[in-house]
């Protein structure tokens, strides 16, 4: 995972190089400071002992060293700023690119994916996991350059002074490397668990908010709280686990580092006593060690962000790598709709193991309406899902004007089909934005025309803000029937040659339903219409009615033919009529 | 945030007016920059401390650990100084060994206290955040439904996760912040003890640093807040697109949406760049200060060494301390970004927690206890916006066991009547009582216990069928659930699912048809077995095929219960004991079907209209939805 993140980061070659150069410069300039300070101490000692040079000379030497310290510090500050700023910018670029990739992927992934994976899970990946990757790029990839350069450069400087002491001073490094590697593995596992638990918590929250009316209706707040508590507690425990692991591992690293101080003081001190080393040189060692505090501290942070990024990155790439089951290939050609003939040829389909459709065949053409009836679970919705190619059939073909949908580009297929679903989703934004969703350039007149056919114009017009009225999530501000009508207008606006109405007026009263159908018939021509309805009256004038049972077509024909057939349809019809009678006709 | 900001939405967001028949703005979350800035940071911190106060003991131990840690940290240069001055300069090898061993001891203390402080502070931080998140959750459960209706789930999720996450980062790094501050003071003390003269010269530059910070702070603050907000905008948009994915794909909006998302991401990016520039700009300043201080130590300290006022080891210690002195300042600068984020997030969190509840239990509210199930509306007037009542002077009585059918055109107020019966909102005038209890005098929890509801849209959780049907009736056994499903007629299709009652439903039950979901929500109400049942056009979506099953189930469901039904089925309406015709927020007719048909009122007109336009199937119950099936 880290490799892929790194690869992604390296696409911003210049940004990365620039921040790496700044990191490098910062590290190197940092190391000059101990050298200068050590030199200063030596100068001061020289002053006391009054050897080699006159006092004035040494004083001016000390002053020069002091000025150099100021200069180098300023340089370090400036390059440090450059590194931090560029690193942050780079990390934002990478995470934003990842965000866009993720967004685009979610938009094209097939419905079977979206059915399977909960919105909460997708959100938690899109928000916290991408942030985890960003932190890695910022504090991992760029800082690691600095840490590495500092360690190496410090080693070189130290070796130049005294090889033995240098080796002793840096003796903590192998231990640190070993502990870091182990810590990274431990943390990666913990982070994966944390992220999964956070995903669960997000799901719990999301469902609670989406189903808030059910929660209220059953006064289930206590129950929901306990559900929340369990998941939230788990997140707390896992995070504690991570903190403990990190504190343990990080502590061991810091400890080994401090031991190096003791060793340097002891061995170095002995060397000074036996005149193998000057006090100034020993001081330099301490300044180097003081300086190495920063990379040691950073390293622990880096390990954590790296561990988090490898699991977060895993969760992101997992989604990015899923091949969309429905995708264009090189041979896909745009679909040209001429006669609007939609044909199901011996179509079988299943979501999982249980078949949803078995050998369904029918045909609908321009200016014709095909009605589909059947019990819940009989396969009506599966047909709706196959027409815009939200899924592919397991056997048989779905074609428009003789072209197998699998051979046409997805865009052209979906442009040809206008689908209105029973429980339509409306977006945050104005009613106008919602109606224009499929065609943002549509004129105001066109919007009004579509709304009028859907019998919703008058209502919208009566609102204080009219078409500019804002809708909340899922359009709860509108009733079910109003939402369905806005959705119908939204689909009508796209002028698709094939219209699929999936029980799309179930919450609209019968009178309005009839007016919508009347207006559709009157104002649109040349459309192929598929209507799925539980209200048999809505289908009565259909050119053909298909009766589904358990995934198969059991009857077909016009209303009169089906009544005469005396089968399923007739039974259903009588059932509906019968109840009217039973109700006290 | 403050209560005032919640009540002044119209001027801030003129475009967020609601439809006339929809609920009005209530307790809306504030999103404007200006009001954020008006708040003082200290209020946010005070609230944090309030949450942290139960964990005083842990915090005390953690603070002790931090002090121990800081002392260990500060002892190191001092030990080096003693090593140089007392041991090396006096060629005392034994003392050198002792000092080296003490450094090992200090390292041990460092390790231990570091572990202790990390674990303790993390524990407190996580627990505090857990408490805050739980309070937010609770608040969301109690806020009026109008709030949930108006606030995008994505925005709430951003607060629950993004903002709480920002707080967490801040609290967890607070150990470092505390340690840094302590180190700062510790160094000042040690420097003064070592050599007052040199210390004063070195510290002379500190005030300049504070001055710079004061100028810088407001700019940085604004930039961080803006970045935060833009980030939440991106989150909300992502959420919308995931939730509405079917529409996005059906209408080929991918390209357009990518453009919009790109724009939002772009805006966020630039605000982040700006924030990071402001965050980083302090760095060169601090470095310059450090350099200057070091230079001063060299020059002034060198002079002092020469005049033998201080030893060389003291100068080394000074140089080591001065580097450390600015290190906390440097990391504090880095942490400042975190702190800013946390304060901004804190505002957004407390803003949510501070929205006043519109419906609250009275302090002396008691459980409603056993009831017969009589409901009375007495002169009830109600509007989501009190200035615009949508129900006027509603009075009726439902005797125990009676079924009341509510009919009327879209937007007439039927749903509001049912919502009021459950006390989702409080009435402005008049009263609603169950048996002899005014519902404002009893606990809301207990109302939920005696009243069940079947909603217009069945909502199922991604849990097993069993858990969905049992839902809040925790004492219901598996057998109870199966029995309820049998009565409703859901048992057969449930058994056909892969794992029967243990099948986990997909998001919003998308692996079931709408009709099947509806049946399960019926079963859920049956398991709850309430004395009073509110049915909100729940039957509208049921497929004709299951009509008969549903009719039977409904009859069983209504048996022995008082029911308020927003009805569409002729049989339901006609079998009801009373039909209440609602129009424009008032009751225009009450009576039985026969009485009302005999009159020339609205009901009879609706009946007639329907009859003529659907005369060929007029006796079809399902098509006699003469009463608009939709309402709010």
Interface residues (C-beta under 8 A of the other chain):
Chain A: X33 X37 X40 X41 X43 X44 X45 X47 X48 X59 X62 X63 X65 X66 X67 X69 X70 X71 X72 X73 X74 X76 X77 X78 X80 X81 X84 X85 X88 X89 X92 X93 X96 X99 X100 X103 X104 X106 X107 X108 X111 X114 X115 X116 X118 X119 X122 X123 X124 X126 X127 X128 X198 X202 X203 X205 X206 X207 X208 X209 X210 X211 X212 X213 X214 X215 X216 X217 X218 X219 X220 X221 X222 X223 X224 X225 X228 X229 X232 X233 X236 X239 X240 X243 X244 X246 X247 X248 X250 X251 X252 X254 X255 X258 X259 X261 X262 X263 X265 X266 X269 X270 X272 X273 X279 X282 X283 X286 X287 X290 X291 X293 X294 X351 X352 X353 X354 X373 X374 X375 X376 X377 X378 X381 X388 X390 X411 X414 X415 X417 X419 X421 X422 X423 X424 X425 X426 X427 X428 X430 X437 X438 X440 X459 X462 X463 X464 X465 X468 X469 X470 X472 X473 X474 X476 X477 X478 X479 X480 X481 X482 X484 X490 X491 X494 X503 X506 X507 X508 X509 X510 X511 X512 X514 X534 X535 X536 X537 X540 X572 X575 X576 X577 X579 X580 X581 X582 X583 X584 X585
Chain B: X15 X16 X17 X18 X19 X20 X22 X23 X76 X77 X79 X80 X83 X84 X87 X88 X89 X91 X93 X96 X97 X99 X100 X101 X103 X104 X106 X107 X108 X110 X111 X112 X114 X115 X118 X119 X122 X123 X126 X127 X130 X133 X134 X137 X138 X140 X141 X142 X145 X148 X149 X150 X151 X152 X153 X154 X156 X157 X158 X160 X161 X162 X165 X172 X234 X235 X236 X238 X239 X240 X241 X242 X243 X244 X245 X246 X247 X248 X249 X250 X251 X252 X253 X254 X256 X257 X258 X261 X262 X265 X266 X268 X269 X272 X273 X276 X277 X279 X280 X281 X283 X284 X285 X286 X287 X288 X290 X291 X292 X294 X295 X296 X298 X299 X301 X302 X305 X306 X308 X312 X315 X316 X319 X320 X323 X324 X327 X410 X411 X415 X422 X424 X444 X445 X447 X448 X449 X452 X453 X454 X455 X456 X457 X459 X460 X461 X462 X471 X472 X474 X493 X496 X498 X506 X507 X508 X510 X511 X512 X513 X514 X515 X516 X519 X521 X524 X528 X534 X537 X540 X541 X542 X543 X544 X545 X546 X547 X548 X551 X569 X570 X571 X574 X575 X593 X609 X610 X613 X614 X616 X617 X618 X619 X620 X621 X622 X623 X624 X625 X626 X627 X628 X629 X630 X631 X632
